[in-house]
Amino acid sequence: MAEAIKSITSRILDLPPSCIAFVPTHPRLFVVGTYYLHPREEQETLPSESKVDPENDAGQSSNDADDEEERDEDDEVQRKDPQPQKRSGSLILFDLDPETSQVTLLQTLPISSAVLDIQWRPSLSSSTVSSPPLLATATSTGSVHFHTLASSSSSAPAELQHNSTHQLTESTTELCLYFAWHPTRPDIFGATFNNGSAKVYSTSPTHSPTSRNELTIHHIATLPSHSLETWFLSFSPFTTSDNSSSVYTGGDDGLLLVSSLPLSNEPVLEAINLHTRIQDRKSHQAGVTSILPLPASFSLTASQGRELVLTGSYDDHIRLLSLPVPGQTGRVQVLAEMDLGGGVWRLSFLSSSTTKDGEGEDVVILASCMHAGTRIVRLHRPRQGGVGVGEEGDWEFEVLARFEEHQSMNYGSDVQPVVGVGDGKGRRRRKIVSTSFYDRLLCVWDVEL
């Protein structure tokens, strides 16, 4: 039976939290993004240039049964009153002591639009490893904000400092729903939007005496569109022989789309339109909200002509899919699936390993499951004398633990990067910070992995 976990500490935030991310290179620090939809009675006092389209409040799911009645009422009001509602938010920087679990507020940075997603740039190459950590923020006005982290010193605590802001959409009434850095090319990122589109961009520093290393961005590719909101985008960690990688998108239309992105170090003079390589409409019964490629350490990799990805959906299921890599043919296979009791909004890795007896492979996943709370899920595959695509049943999911103190939608959860040592038996207690939207609750808890 899954372990029921209780919080070590908790606090109420000023605004509803939509996302959370620990700083990979500074394990004590994490940022929470917030999303606030202003009541209509406040509209008269707000600047008109900040007002955006109310048709899609991305902090709420039209597919989640718990909110359906409230959504219908809101939509009826919006049809009668076309004046758009104001959204605003903030970035909140915290320190988490790994020993005491004490959470200390370091900085609150107001944002003129609501925050839908935050992602730290991976530090993989010599060009980024010595640079300060860079945070990307996707907003409700179709823009992306970049902030650097100024490390703490004896005279000043750590703080976020603005680097640059870029408008990705033609209109500020469009929402940027999700942001993804390429895992092996930290100069490349993708973004998704509420009109169903998704695009890929490259970044480069601006070299001038007054630029303060501000980033310049270049639109390099447009992905195939979804008919409804594109909730998620993910890049494959694998690169094919022709120097391309898969790009996955998931939409509110229930589709999983896969394209191939050419990777080049040469400047792109004009954005290209990518074509759909895989269109899967059968695997999910509702919107696709999270896509997580399995790590390369697993035996079943691109070298066998298949890629494995985990997906989350509004249909409450986590799934393991097997997809053909570029240049290969075949259908999408569902290798395993499990109902987690709530819409699976976000998935992230906690650990991956070979089992103690050497007879199988495990990966442990952190799942943010909206109204159901947070789950710790194990994906297991026993070895069966060789490597290859197994039939359904070779892989299996198991819920190891559940955290259910949240009284509303759990959109954001993250694990503190490894701090300290284990217990000598290969186990380690990991700190988790999870949040919930309407009750504005932030909780700290731990789990043994």
N, C-alpha and C positions, 0 to 999 in steps of 0.2 A: 504494500500500500504506500502511496506517495506520502512523504513527510509533510506535515503542516507546519509552516515556519511562522514564527512571530518576530515582530520588529524589535530591534535593539533601541532605536530612537526614531523619532518622527518630528515633523514640523509642518505648519501650514504656511504656504507661500502667499504672496500678495496677489498674484495673478495665476490663472490656470496654466499648468505646465504642459507643453506639447511634445517636448523632446529633451534628451539629456545625453551628454557625452563626456567621458573622462578624457583628460589630456594624456595621450599615450606615453609621452616622455616625462610627464610630471604626475606620478600615480596618485598623489594626494589631492589633485585639483580636478574639479569637474564643473561643467557649465550646464545650466538649465535654460532652455528657451521657453518663453511664455506667449500665450495667444489669448487676446481679450477682444471679444465682440461687444462693442459699446451698445448699451440700450438706446432705443430710438429717441427717448426723451433728452438724451445728451446731444443730439445732432446739431441743434441750433448754435451751440458754442464751439463747434469743431471746424477747423479749416477745410474748405471744400476740396482743395487739391489732394487731400489724403483719403477721400472717400472712395470706396471700391465696391464692386459688384457683390451683392448679397446672395446671389443665386446658389453659390456653393460654399458653405461654411466648412472648410476642409478639416476643421477640428472635430467634426461630427460625421458619422457614417450614415448615409441614407439606407444602407443595407442592414443596420443593426436594429433588431426588433425593439430593444428597450427605448430607443429614441424616435421611433417612427411616428408616433402620435405627435410628439413635440415638433418634429420636422414638418409635418403636414400643416400644423397651425402656423409655423413661421413662414412657410411658403405662401400660405393664403394671405397673410399680412403683407408680404413682399409684393404680391401681385397687385394688391390694392394700393400700396404706397411704393412707387418705383424708386424713391430716394434711397441710395445705397447706404449701408451702415459702415461706420468707422471701425477699423480693426487696429489695434496697437499691441505692443509686446515689449519684451525686454530680454537681455542676456544676463543671467545671474551666475557669478563665479563663486564657488564654494571650495573650502578645504575640508577634507575628510581624514581625520586621524586614524590610521589603520589599527592602532592599539586600543584606543578608547572609544572609537566610533563617533567621536564628537564632530559635529558639522558646524563649521564657522563660515559666516557670510563675509566675503572679501570685497565684492563689488556688485552693484546693480547698474546696468547700462540700459537706459530706455531706448527703444526702437520705435520709429514713427509708424511702422506697420507691424502686423502680427508675425511671429516666428513660427514657421511650419517645420523646419528641419535645420539641424546643425551637424557639421562633419569636420573633423580635424584632418588636415592633409597628411597623408603617409610620408614618412621620412625614409626614403630608400636609397637615394643617390647622394653623391658628394655635394651636389648643388643645393640640396635641401637640408642635409643633416646638420649643418652648422647654422642654419637659419632658425629664427624663433618659430615656435609652433604657430601654425596658421589655421584659423577657424573660418569656415564658410557658413553663412546663414541664408537660408531660403525664406523669402517673405511673401506676405499676402498682396503685395503690389507688383509682383513679377520681377523683383530685383534680388540680387545676391550681394551680401555685405561680407567683406573680408576683414578680420581682426587678427592681430598678432598678440601673442602672450608675452608680456614683459615679466621676466622671472622675478621672484621675490629676492630681496636683499635685506641686510641688517637695518637699512633705513626706510624701506618701503615694501609693502606686500605685493604679491603678484597682481597684475591687472591686465585687462583687455584694452588694446589700443587700436583705433580704427586705421585700416590700411587703405581701403577703397570701396566704392559702391558702384555696381554696374546694373543697368536696366536690361533685363533679358527679353522682355516682351514689349510689343509696340504700345500697349496700353497698360496703365497702372490698375485697371480693373481686372487683370488676369493674375492668378495666383501661381507662384512657383511652389509646387507641392513637395518636391524631393530633390536632393542634391547628392551626387555620388562622385568621389574621386576614383580615378583608375588605380587599381592596386599596385601596378608595376610601373606606371607612367604618371608620377605625381604632378606633371604639368598639364594633365588632361582631366576634365570633369564632365559629367552629364547632369542635366536638369530636366525635370518633368513639370507639366503645367495642367491646369484644370480644364483647358480646352481640348485635351487629348493628345497634345503634341509633346515631343521630347527632342532635345538637341544635345550635341556634344561640342565642347569648347576646349581650346588650348589656352594656356596662360604663359605670360612672360613678364619679367620685371621691367619697369620703366626706368631707363637710365638717364637721369638728369639731376642737376644739383638740388632741385626743389621737389623731386618726386617722392623722397623718403621710401624708395623701393616699392612704390605702389605697383600693383599688378595691372597689366593690360590683358584683356581677354580677346579671343578671336573665335568666331563661330566657324567650326570646321565640318560639321555633319548634322543633317536632319534625319531623325529616325522615323520609321513608319508610325502613323498616328493610330490612336485608339478612338473609338466613337464616343467614349465618355472620359472622365478624368484618368490621367495616367498617374497612378499612385506611386510607382516604384521603378527604379532603374538600377541595374547592376552590371558590372563588367566582369568577364571571365578572367581568372588569374593566368590562364594559359594563352600562349601565343603560338599560332600555327606556323608551318614552314614558310608561308608567304607573308609572314609578319602582320597578321591580323588577329583580332580577338573578338569573341562573341560579346554582344550587348543584349541584355535581357530587359524587357519592360513588361509591367503588369498593369492592367487597367480595370476600371470599374465595370467594364463590359465583360469581364471574366476571361479575357484573352491573355495568354502569354505569348509575346512576340519576341523573336530572336533575329538579330541582324549580325553581319560581320563588319567590323570597323577596321579599315586599313590603318596601320600604325607607321608613321614615318617621322624622321627627325627633320625633314625638310619643311619649310614654311608652307602652309596651305593658303593659296591665293583666293580660292573661292570655295564656299561650303558645298559639300556633295550631299546628294539624297541617297540614303542607304535603302536597300531593298529587303523585304522580309524573307528570311531564310527558313524560319519555322513559324507556323501559326498554329497554336494549340488552343482549341476552344472546348475540349472535352474533359480536361483534367479537373477543372474547378467549377463549382456550382454557383459561384458569386465572384465579386471583384477580387483581383489578385493584388495583395497589399505588401508582400515582402518576398524577396528573391535572394537566396544566399548560396552561392556556389560552394561546394565542398572543397576543403583544402587539398593542395597537391600531394600531401603526405599519404592520402588514401591510395590504396592499390589500384582502384579503378579510376584512371585518369584519361586525359586526352590521348595518351599514347595507345590506348585501346580503342580509339575512335568514338568514345562516348564521354560526355560531361555529366556530372551529377550536381543537381541543384536542389536545395530545399525551398519550398514556397509556403507562404502563409496566405490565408484568404478570409474574406468576410463569412464564408460558409463554416467557420470555426475549425477548419482542418489544417494541420501541418502535413506536408507531403514531401516525399523524396521522388524526384523525377530524373529519368535518364534521357539525355538528349544527344543526337548525333552532332559531332563537331563539324566545322566547315570542311567541305569536300567529301563528307560521308552522307549516306542516305539512311533512312530508317524512320520509324515513328517514335513519338514521345511515349515513354513507358512510365507508369506510376509503380514504383517499386515498394512503397510503403506509405501509409497514411494513418492519421489518428485525429479524432475529435478532441479538442482541448477545452471545449465548453464555452468559448467566446471567440470573437473575431480575432484572428492571428495577425496583429498589426505590424509587429516587428520581430525579427529573429537575429540573434547574434551568437557567435561562438564563445563558449567558455573553455573547452579543452577538447583535444583529440588524442587518441592513443591506441596502441595495440593492447588487447586484454592481457591480464597477468599470465594466463596459460599460453599466450601466443597463438590462440586459436581463433581470434576474431579482432574486429576493429570497432572502436567506440568513438563517438563524438557527442559532446554534451552541449546543449543549446539553451540559451536564455530566450524565452518567448514572452512578449507583452501581448496579453490576450483581452484587451479592451474591458468589457464589463465583468469578465471572469477572473481578472487579476493576472498574476505572473506565474509562469511555469518554468521549472527546470526539467528539460526533456533529454533523454538519452536515445541516440540512434545507434543501433548495434547491428553488425553483420558478421555472422560466423564464417570462418574460412571453410571452404569445401573442396580443398585439393587443387585449387587453381584460381586464376584471375579471369574474370569475364563478367558479362552482364548477367546477373542472376534473375531468376523469375520472381514475381511478387511473392513475398513470404520469406525470401532470403534475408531481407532487412526487416527490422522491427523497431518501433518507437516504444518508449516507456517513460511515463511521468515519474521522475524521482522525487520532486518536491513541488509544493504549491504555496504561494503567498497570496492571501485573500483578505487583507485588512483594508484594501482600497474600496471605497464606497461608490466609485464612479469609474470612468473609462481610463484604463491603464494604457497610455500611448507610449510612454517613455520609460525605459529601464536600461541600466548599464552596469557592468562589473568593473570594480577597481582593478587596474593593472596589477600584476603580481608584485607583492611587497613581502619581504622576509623569506623564511624558509618553511618547508613542510614539516610533517611530523616524523620523518624518517621512514615512513611506509608508503611514500608516494602520494599521500593525501595532503590536502591543503584547504584551509577555510578561506573562502573568497567572500569579500564584501560586495553586496549588491545594493544599488540605490534605485528605487522604483518610485514612480509618480502616478498620480491620478488627476484627471482634468477638472471636473466640476467642483470637487471638494478641495482642490488645490493642495493635496496631501503629498508630502515627500517622506519616504520611509527608508531606513537603513536596516539591512538584515544580512545574515551570512549563511553560507551553505558549504558543506564539506564535499570536496570533489577529489 
